[in-house]
């Protein structure tokens, strides 16, 4: 018998099936709780392993797939899986039929079944045709994507297009200011490597990087690998978990080795975004220290700028760009992974406010990636053409995120009435693909999973307290209330 072959157990009523999944969940958690108490692994890895083990155990027992889907819901992963989008609001094929996104973005293969919608494959073929057109454009410009690129920063045509895009946000840039990378994380890694390299050329240590907690922690691991000291600043819930100007000023005053401030403009995990006035206040602090001869780089992570209301995103970006006197120490890192649901494509870029500084960072690109893949650059250009021609797709992606966030919030509220789990549901700034909530005393992420079947990530993963938990609306759709019967 294969693990996915239903046993006679699967013939039981669905109510009994749900109880069997719940029992399996409780048994799995009992086995794994000791790992957490022993501190042998980070909580995020323990939770990921619990989910995986439980799904396998339920399948091995032959429990009904529908009961498993409702009783084991992995909300730890942030990525959007377009092939698993099942939401259709209104008429099939209409503007709120989100199943068609995989077809419209060229992800779906011709004839692929997407939750009952069969993709014709036109989007897939369109992208392929655009890649041919992009290659002809590059060859005409004297750039051959099939040969080694000694500079490693990507072709000048695409870099120029991305610079124009930044110009719409008020950032003055040309192709010389832009370097391509395999996603935002890759670009951040290269930036930190480059700043550390420039410091060593001046016989200086790289210094420290300031990280606001809770926050995305991959850059912390990157910074540590290049010899930076990590300086963590704990934010407050009453400040919407944001780095404030007084907190930044005190940190810089007390820590003269801070050379980089890492700032997620729209935050993961908290879902809050900085307002223009808040960004201006932070830049005012950096200006104060710059006037006294202190050089501190602002590394602005824009990974979720584009998931929120366009006018608000534009306002916060124009606020950042308006500080032209700080341009030579401002670095923007962008990506289409989350904003355009293209995580697997790894489309990212860095924009340096000063072309001279960008040239100085070139060694980091050349000595790491060597040469960016030619086929990857062509696909990047094809997607750029797609979103220029069909900007309504970005609006549709935002609408899907909004729908899933509201459904998840409602679902958590219903579970809270039943199990008394949450102290506070934090409202997002209509952005990101997450929910950030505070748990009641005595409740942790494992309790939530045991009672609801929803697996989230504890706050300690992001340098904060386990009183908080982050859920993602990414990989899996959020079921309607009626679908949980």
C-alpha positions in Angstrom: 0.0 0.0 0.0 1.4 3.4 -1.0 1.4 6.3 1.6 -1.4 8.1 -0.4 -3.7 5.1 -0.9 -6.8 5.6 1.3 -7.3 2.8 3.8 -10.7 1.8 5.2 -10.2 4.6 7.7 -10.7 7.1 4.9 -14.2 5.8 4.4 -15.2 7.2 7.8 -17.4 10.3 8.0 -15.5 13.6 7.5 -16.2 14.6 11.1 -14.4 11.5 12.3 -11.6 12.1 9.8 -11.1 15.6 11.2 -10.8 14.1 14.7 -8.3 11.6 13.5 -6.1 14.3 12.0 -6.4 16.3 15.2 -5.3 13.2 17.2 -2.3 12.7 14.9 -1.5 16.4 15.3 -1.5 16.1 19.1 0.7 13.0 19.0 3.2 14.6 16.6 3.5 17.7 18.8 4.1 15.7 21.9 7.1 14.1 20.2 8.5 17.4 19.0 7.9 19.6 22.0 11.0 18.2 23.7 13.2 19.4 20.8 12.0 22.9 21.5 12.6 22.6 25.2 16.1 21.2 24.6 16.9 24.2 22.4 18.6 21.9 19.8 17.1 23.7 16.8 15.7 27.1 15.9 11.9 27.2 16.3 11.3 27.8 12.6 13.0 24.6 11.7 11.2 22.6 14.4 7.9 23.9 13.1 8.8 23.1 9.5 9.8 19.6 10.5 6.6 19.1 12.6 4.4 20.0 9.6 6.3 17.7 7.3 6.2 14.8 9.7 2.6 15.3 10.4 1.6 15.4 6.7 3.5 12.2 6.1 2.0 10.5 9.1 -1.6 11.4 8.1 -0.9 10.2 4.5 0.6 6.9 5.9 -2.6 6.4 8.0 -4.7 6.8 4.9 -6.6 9.8 6.2 -8.7 11.7 3.7 -6.8 14.4 1.8 -9.5 17.0 2.4 -9.3 16.4 6.2 -5.5 16.7 6.0 -5.7 19.9 4.1 -7.9 21.5 6.7 -6.1 20.0 9.7 -2.5 20.7 8.6 -2.2 24.2 7.2 1.4 25.4 6.6 1.5 29.2 7.0 5.2 29.4 7.7 6.3 30.0 4.1 5.9 33.4 2.5 6.1 32.5 -1.1 3.0 32.7 -3.4 2.4 29.5 -5.3 0.4 30.6 -8.4 -0.3 27.0 -9.4 -2.2 26.4 -6.1 -4.3 29.6 -6.3 -8.0 28.5 -6.2 -9.8 31.8 -5.4 -12.5 32.8 -7.8 -14.7 35.7 -6.8 -17.5 36.2 -9.2 -17.7 34.9 -12.7 -15.1 32.3 -13.9 -12.6 34.1 -16.1 -13.6 37.5 -14.7 -11.3 40.1 -13.2 -11.5 38.5 -9.7 -10.8 34.9 -11.0 -7.3 34.6 -9.4 -6.8 31.1 -10.8 -5.9 32.8 -14.1 -2.9 34.6 -12.7 -0.6 31.6 -13.4 -1.7 31.8 -17.1 -1.5 35.6 -17.3 2.0 35.6 -15.8 3.2 32.8 -18.1 3.8 30.4 -15.3 1.2 27.8 -16.3 2.1 25.4 -19.1 -0.3 24.9 -22.0 -3.1 22.7 -21.0 -2.3 22.8 -17.2 -5.3 22.5 -14.9 -5.4 25.2 -12.3 -8.2 24.5 -9.9 -10.6 23.8 -12.7 -9.3 26.4 -15.0 -7.4 25.0 -17.9 -4.6 27.3 -19.1 -4.4 27.8 -22.9 -0.7 28.6 -22.6 -0.8 32.0 -24.4 1.1 33.7 -21.5 3.8 31.1 -21.6 4.3 31.5 -25.4 4.1 35.3 -25.1 7.0 35.3 -22.7 9.1 33.1 -24.9 8.5 35.3 -27.9 9.5 38.3 -25.8 12.7 36.6 -24.8 13.7 36.3 -28.4 12.9 39.9 -29.0 14.9 40.9 -25.9 17.9 39.0 -27.2 17.8 40.8 -30.5 17.6 44.1 -28.7 20.7 43.2 -26.6 22.7 42.1 -29.7 21.8 45.3 -31.5 23.1 47.2 -28.4 26.4 45.3 -28.5 25.7 43.0 -25.6 25.7 39.3 -26.1 24.0 37.5 -23.2 25.5 34.2 -24.3 29.1 35.2 -23.5 30.9 35.9 -20.2 30.1 39.4 -18.7 33.3 40.5 -17.2 31.6 43.2 -15.0 28.9 40.7 -13.7 26.3 43.4 -13.0 24.0 42.5 -15.9 23.1 44.0 -19.3 22.9 47.8 -19.6 19.5 47.8 -21.4 17.7 46.1 -18.5 19.6 48.2 -15.9 18.5 51.3 -17.8 14.9 50.2 -17.7 15.0 49.6 -14.0 16.6 53.0 -13.5 13.7 54.5 -15.3 11.3 52.6 -13.1 13.0 54.1 -10.0 12.7 57.5 -11.6 8.9 57.2 -11.2 9.5 57.1 -7.5 11.8 60.2 -7.7 15.1 58.3 -7.5 17.6 59.9 -10.0 19.4 57.0 -11.5 20.8 55.7 -14.8 22.1 52.2 -15.9 25.4 53.1 -14.2 23.7 53.2 -10.8 22.0 49.8 -11.1 23.4 46.2 -10.6 21.3 43.1 -11.2 21.2 40.2 -8.7 19.5 36.9 -8.2 16.8 38.3 -5.9 16.9 40.8 -3.1 18.8 38.5 -0.7 21.6 38.1 -3.2 21.8 41.8 -3.8 21.9 42.5 0.0 24.7 40.0 0.3 26.7 41.6 -2.4 26.2 45.1 -1.0 27.4 44.0 2.5 30.3 42.2 0.9 31.2 45.3 -1.1 31.1 47.7 1.8 33.2 45.4 3.9 35.7 45.2 1.0 36.0 49.0 0.7 36.6 49.2 4.4 39.4 46.7 4.2 41.0 48.7 1.4 41.1 51.6 3.8 42.6 49.4 6.5 39.3 49.7 8.5 37.1 47.0 10.0 33.7 46.8 8.4 32.0 48.1 11.5 28.5 47.1 12.6 25.1 46.8 10.9 22.0 48.0 12.8 19.0 45.7 12.5 15.6 46.6 13.9 13.8 43.7 15.6 11.4 42.1 14.7 12.8 41.9 11.2 13.9 39.7 8.3 17.0 38.0 9.6 18.8 36.6 6.6 20.9 39.8 6.2 22.1 39.3 9.8 23.7 35.9 8.8 25.2 37.6 5.7 26.6 40.5 7.7 28.2 38.2 10.3 29.9 36.2 7.6 31.7 39.3 6.3 32.9 40.3 9.8 30.4 42.9 10.8 29.2 43.3 14.3 25.5 42.8 14.6 23.7 45.6 16.5 20.0 44.7 17.2 17.6 47.4 18.2 14.3 46.2 19.8 11.3 48.2 18.6 8.0 48.8 20.5 4.5 47.7 19.7 3.3 51.2 20.4 5.5 52.4 17.5 4.1 49.7 15.2 7.4 47.9 15.6 9.3 50.5 13.6 12.7 52.0 14.1 12.1 55.6 15.4 14.4 58.6 15.0 15.2 58.8 18.7 16.1 55.1 18.8 18.3 55.5 15.8 20.0 58.6 17.1 20.8 56.9 20.5 22.1 53.8 18.7 24.4 55.8 16.5 25.6 58.0 19.4 26.4 55.0 21.6 27.8 52.8 18.9 30.3 54.7 16.7 31.2 51.6 14.7 27.7 51.3 13.1 28.4 51.8 9.4 25.1 50.4 7.9 21.5 50.7 8.8 19.3 47.9 7.4 15.8 49.2 6.9 12.8 47.1 5.6 10.6 49.9 4.3 7.6 47.7 4.4 8.2 45.1 7.1 8.4 41.4 7.3 7.1 40.0 9.7 5.1 42.9 11.2 3.3 44.0 8.0 3.7 47.7 8.9 5.1 50.2 6.5 7.0 53.4 7.2 5.1 56.7 6.6 6.9 59.5 4.7 7.3 61.6 7.8 8.9 58.6 9.7 11.4 58.1 6.9 12.2 61.8 6.8 12.9 61.7 10.5 15.3 58.8 10.2 17.1 60.6 7.3 17.3 63.6 9.5 19.2 61.6 12.1 21.6 60.3 9.4 22.1 63.8 8.1 23.0 65.0 11.6 25.8 62.5 11.9 26.9 63.0 8.3 27.4 66.7 9.1 29.8 65.6 11.8 31.9 63.5 9.5 30.2 60.2 10.1 29.5 58.0 7.1 26.6 55.6 7.6 25.0 53.7 4.7 21.2 53.3 4.6 20.4 49.9 3.0 16.7 50.2 2.1 15.0 46.8 1.4 12.1 47.4 -0.9 11.0 43.7 -1.1 7.4 44.5 -0.2 7.1 48.0 -1.6 4.5 47.4 -4.3 2.3 45.1 -2.3 0.4 48.1 -0.7 -1.7 50.9 -2.1 0.3 52.5 -5.0 -0.2 56.1 -3.8 1.2 55.3 -0.3 4.1 53.3 -1.8 4.9 56.2 -4.1 4.8 58.7 -1.2 7.2 56.8 1.0 9.6 56.2 -1.9 9.5 59.9 -2.9 10.3 60.8 0.7 13.4 58.6 0.7 14.5 59.9 -2.7 14.1 63.6 -1.7 17.2 63.4 0.6 19.5 64.0 -2.3 22.3 65.1 0.1 22.3 61.5 1.4 22.2 59.9 -2.1 25.9 58.8 -2.0 25.2 56.6 1.0 21.8 55.3 0.1 21.3 51.9 -1.4 17.9 50.6 -2.6 17.4 46.8 -3.1 14.4 45.7 -5.0 12.8 42.4 -6.1 9.8 41.0 -7.9 9.7 37.9 -5.7 6.9 39.0 -3.5 5.4 42.1 -5.2 4.9 40.2 -8.5 4.6 36.6 -7.1 7.8 35.6 -9.0 9.8 34.1 -6.1 11.3 31.3 -8.1 12.5 33.6 -10.9 14.9 35.4 -8.6 14.6 38.8 -10.2 16.4 41.4 -8.1 18.5 44.6 -8.4 20.4 47.2 -6.3 20.3 50.9 -7.0 23.1 53.1 -5.7 22.4 56.7 -5.2 25.9 57.6 -6.4 27.4 56.2 -9.6 30.9 56.4 -8.2 30.0 54.4 -5.2 28.2 51.9 -7.6 31.5 51.5 -9.5 33.3 50.8 -6.2 30.9 48.1 -5.4 31.5 46.4 -8.8 34.2 44.1 -7.4 31.6 42.5 -5.1 29.5 41.5 -8.1 32.5 40.4 -10.3 34.0 38.2 -7.5 30.8 36.5 -6.4 28.4 35.7 -9.3 31.0 36.1 -12.0 28.5 36.4 -14.8 24.8 36.6 -14.6 22.9 33.8 -16.5 22.0 35.0 -20.0 18.7 33.2 -20.2 17.7 34.6 -16.8 18.4 38.2 -18.0 16.2 37.6 -21.1 13.3 36.3 -19.0 13.7 39.3 -16.7 13.4 41.6 -19.7 10.4 39.7 -20.9 8.6 40.1 -17.6 9.5 43.8 -17.6 7.8 44.1 -21.0 4.8 42.2 -19.7 4.2 44.5 -16.7 4.7 47.6 -18.8 2.1 46.3 -21.3 -0.3 44.9 -18.7 -0.1 46.9 -15.5 -3.5 45.6 -14.4 -1.8 42.4 -13.4 0.0 44.1 -10.5 -3.3 45.4 -9.3 -4.8 41.9 -9.5 -1.9 40.5 -7.4 -2.5 43.2 -4.8 -6.2 42.3 -4.7 -5.4 38.6 -4.2 -3.1 39.5 -1.2 -5.8 41.7 0.2 -8.4 39.0 -0.1 -6.2 36.4 1.6 -5.2 38.7 4.5 -8.8 39.6 5.2 -9.9 35.9 5.1 -7.0 34.8 7.3 -7.8 37.6 9.9 -11.4 36.4 10.0 -10.4 32.8 10.4 -8.0 33.6 13.2 -10.8 35.6 15.0 -13.1 32.6 14.8 -10.5 30.3 16.2 -9.8 32.8 18.9 -13.5 32.7 20.0 -13.3 28.9 20.2 -9.8 28.5 21.8 -8.9 31.9 23.4 -5.5 32.1 21.7 -4.8 35.7 20.8 -4.3 38.8 22.8 -4.3 41.2 19.8 -4.6 41.0 16.0 -2.4 43.6 14.5 -3.9 45.3 11.4 -1.6 45.5 8.5 -0.9 48.6 6.3 -2.7 46.9 3.5 0.6 45.4 2.4 2.7 42.2 2.5 1.5 38.6 2.6 1.5 38.2 6.4 -0.4 38.5 9.6 1.4 39.5 12.8 -0.4 38.8 16.0 0.2 38.7 19.7 -0.6 35.5 21.7 -2.2 35.3 25.1 0.0 34.5 28.1 0.8 30.8 28.2 0.1 30.3 24.4 2.9 29.6 21.9 3.0 28.7 18.2 2.8 25.0 19.1 -0.4 25.6 21.1 -1.9 27.4 18.1 -1.0 24.6 15.8 -2.4 22.0 18.1 -5.7 23.8 18.5 -6.2 25.1 15.0 -4.0 23.1 12.6 -2.4 26.4 11.4 1.4 26.4 11.6 3.0 29.9 12.0 6.5 31.2 12.9 7.3 32.3 16.4 8.5 35.8 17.0 12.0 34.7 18.2 12.7 33.8 14.5 12.7 37.5 13.9 14.7 38.5 17.0 11.6 39.3 19.0 9.5 37.6 21.6 7.6 34.3 21.2 4.6 36.2 22.5 4.1 37.0 18.8 3.5 34.8 15.8 3.6 35.4 12.0 1.3 33.7 9.6 1.8 33.8 5.8 -1.0 33.8 3.2 1.5 32.6 0.6 1.6 29.0 -0.5 -1.9 28.0 0.5 -5.2 29.8 -0.2 -7.3 30.8 2.8 -10.6 28.9 2.9 -13.9 30.6 3.2 -15.8 30.0 6.4 -18.2 27.8 4.5 -15.4 25.6 3.1 -14.4 24.5 6.6 -17.5 22.5 7.2 
